[in-house]
Amino acid sequence: MLANFNFRIIFEYLPIFLEGLRNTFFISLVAIFLALIVGIIACACRLSKFKTLKYIAIAYIELMRSTPLLVQIYFFYFGLPSLHIMIPEIETGIFALMLNSGAYIAEIVRAGINSVDNGQMEAGISSGLSYLQIMRYIVLPQALGVTVPPLLGQAIVLVKDSALLSLISVPELTRSGQIMTSERFMPTEAFFTVTFFYLCLYFCLKSLADWSQKKLIFREAY
């Protein structure tokens, strides 16, 4: 296999792959940051006592989780222009990834909050703390240890899901492999390179997840 493997072509297209890697990193970083905000808001609405907010949050979470991400991407890419809302491809991809991951993050945060014993909430109330103080000083610090590992796992999933944006011509990493394949018809070299860069991103995020988990375990033990 390596005897017929053309490394020269890979180095020739390396600037395109590096641009795709940069775009993948940028799209993933912005999307996960916005998804965190959306997920926390959706979680707060779902836990709210106001039924209207609660049902809106439930509808959003269930809709995003029950439909394929590719369908959502196509819906925003082809549907928004029909409503005379013109958004560039990269912004459309970020928007779709944000809404999709935001629904999963909302459930992760909700599970972390629900994992805290109700007795601690009652103890906070009996101590005269307000609801916001109880969430800030009692619930959220404990929920953090539960939610950080799955949140980083969701970030890894988002990076891999960003490959679907190549189907709407977003110049990310997978799209770079498609360009090389269409121009030189060397899919083995093209997607070997794509796989290599995705593995680099994966192991960077996995190392971050392992490091954060060790820090959290150390804090709990301390």
C-alpha positions in Angstrom: 0.0 0.0 0.0 2.7 2.5 1.0 4.6 1.6 -2.2 1.9 3.3 -4.2 1.2 6.0 -1.6 2.1 9.5 -3.0 3.3 11.7 -0.2 4.4 14.4 -2.6 0.7 15.1 -3.5 -0.1 15.4 0.2 2.6 18.0 0.7 1.4 19.8 -2.4 -2.1 20.1 -1.0 -0.9 20.6 2.6 -1.9 24.4 2.6 -5.5 23.4 1.7 -5.6 20.8 4.5 -4.1 23.3 7.0 -6.8 25.8 6.0 -9.4 23.1 6.5 -8.0 22.2 9.8 -8.0 25.9 10.9 -11.6 26.3 9.8 -12.7 23.0 11.5 -11.1 24.3 14.7 -12.7 27.7 14.4 -16.1 26.3 13.6 -16.0 23.8 16.4 -14.7 26.3 19.0 -17.4 28.9 18.2 -20.2 26.3 17.9 -19.4 24.6 21.3 -19.1 28.0 23.0 -22.5 29.1 21.7 -24.0 25.6 22.4 -22.9 26.0 26.0 -24.9 29.2 26.3 -27.9 27.7 24.5 -27.7 24.5 26.5 -27.6 26.3 29.9 -30.5 28.6 28.9 -32.5 25.6 27.7 -31.7 23.7 30.9 -32.8 26.6 33.0 -36.0 26.9 31.1 -36.7 23.2 31.4 -36.2 23.3 35.2 -38.3 26.5 35.4 -41.6 26.5 37.2 -43.1 28.5 34.3 -44.9 26.0 32.2 -44.6 28.0 29.0 -40.8 28.2 29.2 -40.6 24.5 30.3 -42.6 23.2 27.4 -40.7 25.4 24.8 -37.4 24.0 26.2 -38.7 20.4 26.0 -40.0 20.9 22.5 -36.6 22.3 21.4 -34.5 19.6 23.1 -36.7 16.7 21.8 -36.8 18.1 18.3 -33.0 18.5 18.0 -32.3 15.1 19.6 -34.9 13.2 17.5 -33.9 14.4 14.0 -30.5 13.7 12.2 -28.0 16.6 12.2 -27.7 16.3 8.4 -31.4 17.0 8.0 -31.1 20.0 10.3 -28.1 21.3 8.3 -30.0 21.0 5.0 -33.1 22.5 6.6 -31.2 25.7 7.6 -29.1 25.8 4.4 -32.1 25.5 2.0 -34.9 26.6 4.2 -33.6 30.0 5.5 -33.0 31.4 2.0 -36.7 30.6 1.1 -37.6 32.9 4.0 -35.3 35.6 2.5 -32.7 35.0 5.3 -29.4 34.8 3.6 -26.6 33.4 5.8 -23.1 32.3 4.5 -22.3 28.6 4.6 -20.0 28.8 7.6 -22.5 30.7 9.7 -25.2 28.3 8.7 -23.0 25.3 9.8 -22.2 26.9 13.1 -25.9 27.7 13.7 -26.9 24.1 13.0 -24.1 22.6 15.2 -24.9 25.1 18.0 -28.6 24.2 18.1 -27.9 20.4 17.9 -25.2 20.3 20.5 -27.1 22.8 22.7 -29.9 20.3 23.1 -27.5 17.6 24.3 -25.7 20.0 26.6 -29.0 21.0 28.2 -29.6 17.4 29.2 -26.1 17.0 30.4 -26.3 20.0 32.6 -29.8 19.0 33.8 -28.5 15.6 34.8 -25.6 17.2 36.7 -28.0 19.4 38.6 -30.4 16.6 39.4 -27.5 14.5 40.7 -27.1 16.8 43.7 -29.1 15.6 46.7 -32.3 17.5 47.5 -31.3 17.6 51.1 -28.5 20.0 50.3 -31.1 22.4 48.7 -33.2 22.2 51.8 -30.2 22.8 54.0 -29.4 25.9 51.9 -33.0 27.2 52.2 -33.0 26.6 56.0 -29.7 28.6 56.2 -31.5 31.6 54.6 -29.8 31.4 51.2 -31.6 32.6 48.1 -32.2 30.3 45.2 -29.4 31.9 43.2 -27.0 31.6 46.1 -27.9 27.9 46.6 -27.3 27.3 42.9 -24.0 29.2 42.9 -22.5 28.0 46.2 -24.0 24.5 46.7 -25.5 23.0 43.5 -23.3 24.1 40.6 -19.9 23.4 42.2 -21.0 19.8 42.8 -22.7 19.5 39.4 -19.5 20.7 37.7 -17.6 17.5 38.6 -20.4 15.4 37.0 -20.9 17.5 33.8 -17.3 18.4 32.7 -16.4 14.9 31.4 -19.6 14.5 29.3 -19.4 18.1 28.1 -15.9 17.5 26.8 -17.2 14.3 25.2 -19.9 16.3 23.5 -17.2 18.7 22.2 -15.4 15.7 20.6 -18.7 14.6 19.0 -19.2 18.2 17.7 -15.8 18.2 16.1 -16.5 15.0 14.2 -20.0 16.2 13.3 -18.5 19.3 11.7 -17.5 17.0 8.8 -21.1 17.0 7.6 -20.7 20.7 6.8 -18.6 19.6 3.8 -21.9 18.7 2.1 -22.9 22.4 2.0 -19.4 23.3 0.7 -18.0 24.7 3.9 -14.2 24.7 3.5 -13.4 22.5 6.5 -11.2 19.5 6.9 -13.3 16.9 5.1 -14.0 19.3 2.3 -10.2 19.6 1.8 -10.1 15.8 1.2 -13.0 16.1 -1.3 -11.2 18.8 -3.2 -8.0 16.7 -3.5 -10.0 13.6 -4.5 -11.9 15.5 -7.3 -8.8 17.2 -8.7 -6.2 14.3 -8.4 -8.5 11.3 -7.9 -6.4 10.1 -4.9 -8.9 9.3 -2.2 -6.5 7.1 -0.2 -4.0 9.9 0.2 -6.7 12.5 0.7 -8.7 10.9 3.4 -5.6 9.4 5.1 -4.5 13.0 5.6 -8.0 14.0 6.8 -8.1 11.1 9.2 -4.6 12.0 10.6 -5.7 15.6 11.3 -9.0 14.4 12.9 -7.0 12.0 15.1 -4.8 15.0 16.2 -7.9 17.0 17.2 -9.4 14.0 19.0 -6.3 13.2 21.1 -5.9 16.9 22.0 -9.5 17.0 23.3 -9.2 13.5 24.9 -6.1 14.7 26.8 -7.9 17.8 27.9 -10.8 15.6 29.1 -8.5 13.2 31.0 -6.6 16.2 32.6 -9.8 17.8 33.7 -11.1 14.6 35.2 -7.9 14.1 37.2 -8.2 17.6 38.5 -11.8 17.1 39.5 -10.9 13.9 41.3 -8.0 15.6 43.1 -10.3 18.4 44.3 -12.9 15.9 45.5 -10.3 13.9 47.3 -8.8 17.0 48.8 
